[in-house]
Amino acid sequence: MSTTEDYYTILGITKNASADEIKKAYRKLAMQYHPDRNPGDKAAEAKFKDINEAYEVLKDDQKRAAYDRYGHQAFAGGMGGGAGANPFNGFDFTGSGFADVFSDIFSEFTGQGRRSKQRSYAERGDDIRYDLVLTMEEAFSGLEKEISITTSKICETCHGHGTADGKEPPVCATCNGSGKIRTQQGGFFVFETTCPQCRGAGRVVLDKCKKCKGSGKEKLDKSLKIKIPSGIEDGTRMRVAGEGEVGKNGGPKGDLYVFITVKQHKLFERYGVNLFVEQPISMTKAALGGQFKLKAIDGEALDVDIKPGTQPGDRIRLKGKGMHYMNSDKRGDLFVQFKVVVPTKLTAAQKECLQKFDDSASAEEKSFWSKLFE
């Protein structure tokens, strides 16, 4: 967002304006303040950007509803997922509105006299991706992580134009700056192809800048601090606005997308906000009951009780000992499932004890088992 002025005021319309009125107002102002009609006029260029920004919001019913309710705050903020994050951050303002308005003026297909509109020279920068791996403990607590990324900046030699003299390249003579070539066949059939001379750019760099080789940008290594919210899940994608590749010829920067991978834990398995752990116990512990210590995901030492007569696969629930809900003090639960370990090697004394235990089993138990094998 580059302006704080009311979008309706920028376009000179009322808040109950129809879609056609919005489009008509935008078209008139865009033609008036377009950079190609006002070369070197910085004020006109700034006005043109504000007009585009306003139109990008008001032409879309969903964005317009958000703006009517929240104003500019509907599109403020950086990355998604953080505390108080704005659900409308994902909207992309790439300045495409100007092309949208004029692309529907297809009366040119008759070939009767209108010149092709020049393509906007400014282009949005590319988005970049960063893969961030976290431990489950880091995902539980959240943290501020410093990352290093490789992006770009405007070439200082050519000022982003890609030309040897640092000036804007000339308009392509083949397509008159539109980036497209239209040919008419059979009276009514019109074929549109990318201009082979400028490859769709609308301008042709004849003598390239030696430093950036005509790209208009330079490599930039930088460090950023990214705030990771507590409770973040594996596969989450975080957007950091304006930290992508630099835009071309005054276009906006792209965005940085941070993809989160949470490593598997050696003890816990995670399902949403709940954690699961399998706890081996001996036959005697299962039969007689007891207690053991378990280190929770937050480092707390838990005293876990084993009920007498615990069976293999029995599960207990420890409330509030799981993962955080995203950006909240509320937590899920920890489930402990018991695995009864049967010994494979016994001493003579142990065997004798077990035999005595078996011999002392109640008559009802012996009767039950004998009936199974009758």
C-alpha positions as CSV (number, residue, x, y, z in Angstrom):
1,M,0.0,0.0,0.0
2,S,1.5,3.3,-1.1
3,T,-1.2,5.8,-0.3
4,T,-3.3,6.6,2.7
5,E,-5.8,8.7,0.8
6,D,-9.3,7.4,0.5
7,Y,-9.7,5.2,-2.6
8,Y,-13.1,6.6,-3.5
9,T,-11.7,10.1,-3.3
10,I,-8.7,9.1,-5.5
11,L,-11.1,8.0,-8.3
12,G,-13.5,10.9,-7.7
13,I,-16.5,8.6,-7.0
14,T,-19.0,8.0,-4.2
15,K,-19.0,4.9,-2.0
16,N,-22.2,3.5,-3.7
17,A,-20.7,3.8,-7.2
18,S,-21.5,0.9,-9.5
19,A,-18.8,-1.3,-11.1
20,D,-19.3,0.5,-14.4
21,E,-18.9,3.9,-12.8
22,I,-15.7,2.7,-11.0
23,K,-14.3,1.4,-14.3
24,K,-15.2,4.6,-16.2
25,A,-13.6,6.8,-13.6
26,Y,-10.5,4.8,-13.5
27,R,-10.1,4.7,-17.3
28,K,-10.4,8.5,-17.6
29,L,-7.8,9.1,-14.8
30,A,-5.5,6.4,-16.0
31,M,-5.4,7.9,-19.5
32,Q,-4.8,11.3,-18.0
33,Y,-1.9,10.4,-15.7
34,H,-0.3,7.5,-17.6
35,P,3.6,7.9,-17.6
36,D,3.7,7.7,-21.3
37,R,1.6,10.8,-21.6
38,N,3.6,12.5,-18.8
39,P,7.2,11.7,-19.4
40,G,9.5,12.8,-16.5
41,D,6.5,14.0,-14.4
42,K,7.1,12.4,-11.0
43,A,3.8,13.8,-9.6
44,A,1.8,12.2,-12.5
45,E,3.7,9.0,-12.0
46,A,2.8,8.9,-8.3
47,K,-0.8,9.8,-9.1
48,F,-1.0,7.0,-11.6
49,K,0.2,4.5,-9.0
50,D,-2.4,5.7,-6.5
51,I,-5.1,5.4,-9.2
52,N,-4.0,1.8,-10.0
53,E,-4.0,0.9,-6.3
54,A,-7.4,2.2,-5.7
55,Y,-8.9,0.5,-8.8
56,E,-7.3,-2.9,-7.9
57,V,-9.3,-2.8,-4.6
58,L,-12.6,-1.3,-5.7
59,K,-13.0,-3.4,-8.9
60,D,-13.0,-6.6,-6.8
61,D,-16.1,-7.2,-4.7
62,Q,-14.3,-9.1,-2.0
63,K,-11.5,-6.6,-1.6
64,R,-14.0,-3.7,-1.8
65,A,-16.1,-5.2,1.0
66,A,-13.0,-5.6,3.1
67,Y,-11.9,-2.0,2.4
68,D,-15.4,-0.6,3.2
69,R,-15.3,-2.3,6.5
70,Y,-11.7,-1.9,7.6
71,G,-10.3,0.8,5.4
72,H,-6.5,0.7,4.6
73,Q,-6.0,-1.6,7.6
74,A,-7.6,-4.4,5.6
75,F,-4.4,-4.6,3.5
76,A,-1.7,-3.5,6.0
77,G,0.9,-5.8,7.7
78,G,3.6,-8.2,6.7
79,M,3.5,-11.9,7.1
80,G,0.5,-14.1,7.7
81,G,0.0,-16.2,10.7
82,G,1.4,-13.8,13.4
83,A,-0.5,-12.3,16.2
84,G,-3.2,-10.0,15.0
85,A,-2.4,-11.0,11.4
86,N,-4.5,-9.6,8.8
87,P,-6.6,-12.1,6.7
88,F,-6.4,-9.9,3.6
89,N,-2.6,-9.8,3.4
90,G,-2.6,-12.2,0.5
91,F,-4.1,-9.7,-2.0
92,D,-1.6,-8.9,-4.7
93,F,-1.4,-5.4,-6.2
94,T,0.6,-5.8,-9.3
95,G,-0.8,-2.9,-11.3
96,S,-2.7,-5.1,-13.7
97,G,-5.8,-3.0,-13.7
98,F,-4.6,-0.7,-16.5
99,A,-4.2,-3.7,-18.9
100,D,-7.5,-5.1,-17.7
101,V,-9.5,-2.0,-18.7
102,F,-8.1,-1.6,-22.1
103,S,-7.8,-5.2,-23.1
104,D,-11.6,-5.3,-23.5
105,I,-11.5,-2.5,-26.1
106,F,-11.3,-5.1,-28.9
107,S,-12.8,-2.8,-31.5
108,E,-9.2,-2.8,-32.9
109,F,-9.9,-6.2,-34.4
110,T,-11.6,-4.5,-37.3
111,G,-8.3,-2.9,-38.2
112,Q,-9.8,0.5,-38.6
113,G,-7.4,3.0,-37.4
114,R,-6.6,2.7,-33.6
115,R,-3.0,2.4,-32.6
116,S,-2.0,-0.3,-30.0
117,K,-1.8,0.9,-26.5
118,Q,1.7,0.9,-25.1
119,R,2.4,-1.7,-22.4
120,S,3.1,-0.4,-18.9
121,Y,6.9,-0.4,-18.5
122,A,6.8,-1.1,-14.8
123,E,6.8,-4.7,-13.7
124,R,6.4,-6.4,-10.3
125,G,9.4,-8.3,-8.9
126,D,9.4,-12.1,-8.6
127,D,8.5,-13.8,-5.4
128,I,11.2,-15.9,-3.7
129,R,11.0,-19.0,-1.5
130,Y,12.8,-20.0,1.6
131,D,12.6,-23.4,3.3
132,L,12.9,-23.3,7.1
133,V,13.3,-26.4,9.2
134,L,12.2,-26.3,12.9
135,T,12.4,-28.7,15.8
136,M,9.1,-29.7,17.4
137,E,10.2,-27.8,20.5
138,E,10.7,-24.6,18.4
139,A,7.3,-25.1,16.8
140,F,5.8,-25.4,20.3
141,S,7.2,-22.3,21.8
142,G,7.7,-20.1,18.7
143,L,10.8,-17.9,18.2
144,E,12.4,-15.2,16.2
145,K,14.6,-16.8,13.6
146,E,17.3,-14.9,11.5
147,I,17.5,-16.2,8.0
148,S,19.8,-15.3,5.0
149,I,18.3,-14.8,1.6
150,T,19.5,-14.0,-1.9
151,T,17.4,-11.4,-3.6
152,S,18.1,-8.4,-5.8
153,K,18.3,-4.6,-5.9
154,I,18.1,-2.0,-8.6
155,C,21.3,-1.8,-10.6
156,E,23.1,1.4,-9.6
157,T,24.7,1.9,-12.9
158,C,21.6,1.9,-15.2
159,H,19.1,2.8,-12.5
160,G,17.1,-0.3,-13.3
161,H,16.6,0.3,-17.0
162,G,19.1,-2.2,-18.2
163,T,20.6,0.3,-20.7
164,A,24.2,1.4,-21.0
165,D,23.3,5.1,-20.7
166,G,21.0,4.6,-17.8
167,K,17.9,5.9,-19.7
168,E,14.6,4.3,-20.5
169,P,15.0,2.0,-23.6
170,P,13.1,3.2,-26.7
171,V,9.6,2.0,-27.5
172,C,9.6,-1.0,-29.8
173,A,8.9,0.1,-33.3
174,T,7.5,-3.2,-34.3
175,C,4.6,-3.3,-31.8
176,N,4.5,0.4,-30.9
177,G,5.1,-0.6,-27.3
178,S,2.1,-3.0,-26.8
179,G,4.3,-6.1,-26.7
180,K,1.9,-7.8,-29.1
181,I,1.3,-8.2,-32.8
182,R,-2.1,-8.6,-34.2
183,T,-2.9,-9.9,-37.7
184,Q,-6.3,-10.2,-39.3
185,Q,-7.3,-13.0,-41.6
186,G,-10.5,-13.8,-43.4
187,G,-12.1,-10.6,-42.5
188,F,-13.1,-11.4,-38.9
189,F,-10.4,-13.6,-37.5
190,V,-7.7,-11.8,-35.5
191,F,-4.5,-13.6,-34.3
192,E,-2.5,-12.0,-31.5
193,T,1.1,-13.1,-30.8
194,T,4.0,-11.9,-28.7
195,C,6.1,-9.3,-30.5
196,P,9.3,-11.1,-31.7
197,Q,11.3,-7.9,-31.6
198,C,10.8,-7.0,-27.9
199,R,9.6,-10.4,-26.7
200,G,6.5,-8.8,-25.1
201,A,8.4,-6.1,-23.2
202,G,7.2,-3.2,-25.3
203,R,10.6,-1.7,-25.3
204,V,14.0,-2.8,-26.8
205,V,17.3,-2.5,-25.0
206,L,19.7,-1.8,-27.9
207,D,22.9,-1.3,-25.8
208,K,22.8,-3.3,-22.5
209,C,24.3,-2.2,-19.2
210,K,27.6,-4.0,-18.7
211,K,27.2,-4.3,-15.0
212,C,23.7,-6.1,-14.9
213,K,23.8,-7.3,-18.6
214,G,20.5,-5.7,-19.3
215,S,18.5,-7.1,-16.4
216,G,18.3,-3.8,-14.5
217,K,19.0,-5.5,-11.2
218,E,21.9,-6.7,-9.1
219,K,22.3,-9.6,-6.7
220,L,21.7,-8.8,-3.0
221,D,22.5,-11.0,0.0
222,K,20.6,-9.9,3.1
223,S,19.6,-11.2,6.5
224,L,16.0,-11.0,7.9
225,K,14.5,-11.8,11.3
226,I,11.3,-13.8,10.9
227,K,8.9,-14.2,13.8
228,I,7.7,-17.8,14.1
229,P,4.4,-18.0,16.0
230,S,4.0,-20.6,18.7
231,G,2.1,-23.8,17.6
232,I,3.0,-23.5,14.0
233,E,2.4,-26.6,12.0
234,D,4.4,-28.5,9.4
235,G,3.6,-27.3,5.9
236,T,2.7,-23.8,6.9
237,R,3.5,-21.1,4.4
238,M,4.3,-17.6,5.7
239,R,4.3,-14.5,3.5
240,V,6.6,-11.6,4.1
241,A,5.4,-8.7,1.9
242,G,8.0,-6.7,-0.1
243,E,11.0,-8.9,0.6
244,G,11.1,-10.6,-2.8
245,E,12.9,-9.6,-6.0
246,V,13.1,-5.9,-6.8
247,G,10.5,-4.6,-9.3
248,K,11.5,-3.4,-12.7
249,N,11.3,0.2,-13.7
250,G,9.4,1.4,-10.6
251,G,7.3,-1.7,-10.2
252,P,6.6,-3.1,-6.7
253,K,8.8,-5.7,-5.1
254,G,7.8,-9.3,-4.9
255,D,7.2,-11.2,-1.7
256,L,9.1,-13.7,0.3
257,Y,7.4,-17.0,1.1
258,V,8.8,-19.0,4.0
259,F,7.8,-22.7,3.9
260,I,7.9,-24.4,7.3
261,T,9.0,-28.0,7.9
262,V,8.8,-29.4,11.4
263,K,11.1,-32.3,12.0
264,Q,9.9,-35.5,13.5
265,H,10.4,-35.9,17.2
266,K,12.3,-38.8,18.7
267,L,9.5,-39.4,21.3
268,F,6.3,-37.6,20.4
269,E,4.0,-37.9,17.4
270,R,1.9,-34.8,16.6
271,Y,-1.7,-34.7,15.3
272,G,-2.8,-31.1,15.2
273,V,-2.4,-29.7,18.7
274,N,-2.3,-33.2,20.4
275,L,0.7,-35.3,21.1
276,F,1.0,-39.1,21.3
277,V,3.7,-41.2,23.0
278,E,4.1,-44.9,23.4
279,Q,5.4,-45.9,26.9
280,P,6.9,-49.4,27.5
281,I,6.1,-50.9,30.9
282,S,6.9,-54.2,32.5
283,M,4.4,-56.9,33.2
284,T,4.7,-56.3,36.9
285,K,4.1,-52.6,36.5
286,A,1.1,-53.3,34.4
287,A,-0.3,-55.8,37.0
288,L,0.6,-54.0,40.2
289,G,0.6,-50.4,39.0
290,G,3.2,-47.7,39.6
291,Q,4.6,-44.5,38.4
292,F,7.1,-43.2,35.9
293,K,8.5,-39.8,34.9
294,L,8.0,-38.3,31.4
295,K,9.5,-35.2,30.0
296,A,6.9,-33.1,28.2
297,I,7.4,-31.1,25.1
298,D,7.9,-27.9,27.1
299,G,10.6,-29.6,29.3
300,E,8.3,-30.2,32.3
301,A,8.9,-33.4,34.2
302,L,5.6,-35.2,34.6
303,D,4.8,-37.9,37.1
304,V,2.6,-40.4,35.3
305,D,0.5,-43.0,37.2
306,I,0.1,-46.5,36.0
307,K,-3.2,-48.1,37.2
308,P,-3.1,-51.7,38.5
309,G,-4.3,-54.1,35.8
310,T,-3.2,-51.9,32.9
311,Q,-3.7,-53.8,29.6
312,P,-1.5,-53.5,26.4
313,G,-2.8,-50.6,24.4
314,D,-4.5,-48.8,27.3
315,R,-4.2,-45.1,26.9
316,I,-4.3,-42.2,29.4
317,R,-4.9,-38.5,28.6
318,L,-2.9,-35.6,30.1
319,K,-4.9,-32.5,29.5
320,G,-3.2,-29.3,28.4
321,K,0.2,-31.0,27.9
322,G,0.2,-31.0,24.1
323,M,1.1,-28.3,21.5
324,H,0.1,-24.7,21.6
325,Y,-2.8,-23.5,19.5
326,M,-1.5,-21.0,17.0
327,N,-0.5,-17.8,18.9
328,S,-2.4,-18.9,22.0
329,D,-1.7,-20.0,25.6
330,K,-4.3,-22.7,25.1
331,R,-2.8,-26.2,24.5
332,G,-3.8,-29.6,23.2
333,D,-3.5,-32.8,25.1
334,L,-0.8,-35.5,25.6
335,F,-1.9,-39.1,25.2
336,V,0.2,-41.9,26.6
337,Q,-0.3,-45.4,25.3
338,F,1.1,-48.3,27.2
339,K,3.1,-51.1,25.7
340,V,3.5,-54.1,28.0
341,V,6.9,-55.6,27.5
342,V,7.0,-59.4,27.9
343,P,10.5,-60.6,29.0
344,T,12.2,-63.1,26.7
345,K,14.9,-64.2,29.0
346,L,14.1,-65.3,32.6
347,T,16.3,-66.7,35.4
348,A,15.3,-69.9,37.1
349,A,14.1,-68.0,40.1
350,Q,11.9,-65.7,37.9
351,K,10.4,-68.8,36.2
352,E,9.6,-70.4,39.5
353,C,7.9,-67.2,40.7
354,L,5.8,-67.0,37.5
355,Q,4.9,-70.7,37.8
356,K,3.7,-70.2,41.3
357,F,1.6,-67.2,40.2
358,D,0.1,-69.3,37.5
359,D,-0.7,-72.1,39.8
360,S,-2.4,-69.8,42.2
361,A,-4.8,-68.4,39.5
362,S,-8.4,-68.7,40.6
363,A,-10.5,-71.6,39.7
364,E,-12.7,-69.3,37.6
365,E,-9.8,-68.3,35.4
366,K,-8.7,-72.0,34.9
367,S,-12.3,-73.0,34.1
368,F,-12.5,-70.2,31.5
369,W,-9.4,-71.2,29.7
370,S,-10.2,-74.9,29.9
371,K,-13.6,-74.3,28.2
372,L,-11.8,-72.6,25.3
373,F,-9.9,-75.7,24.4
374,E,-12.6,-78.3,25.0
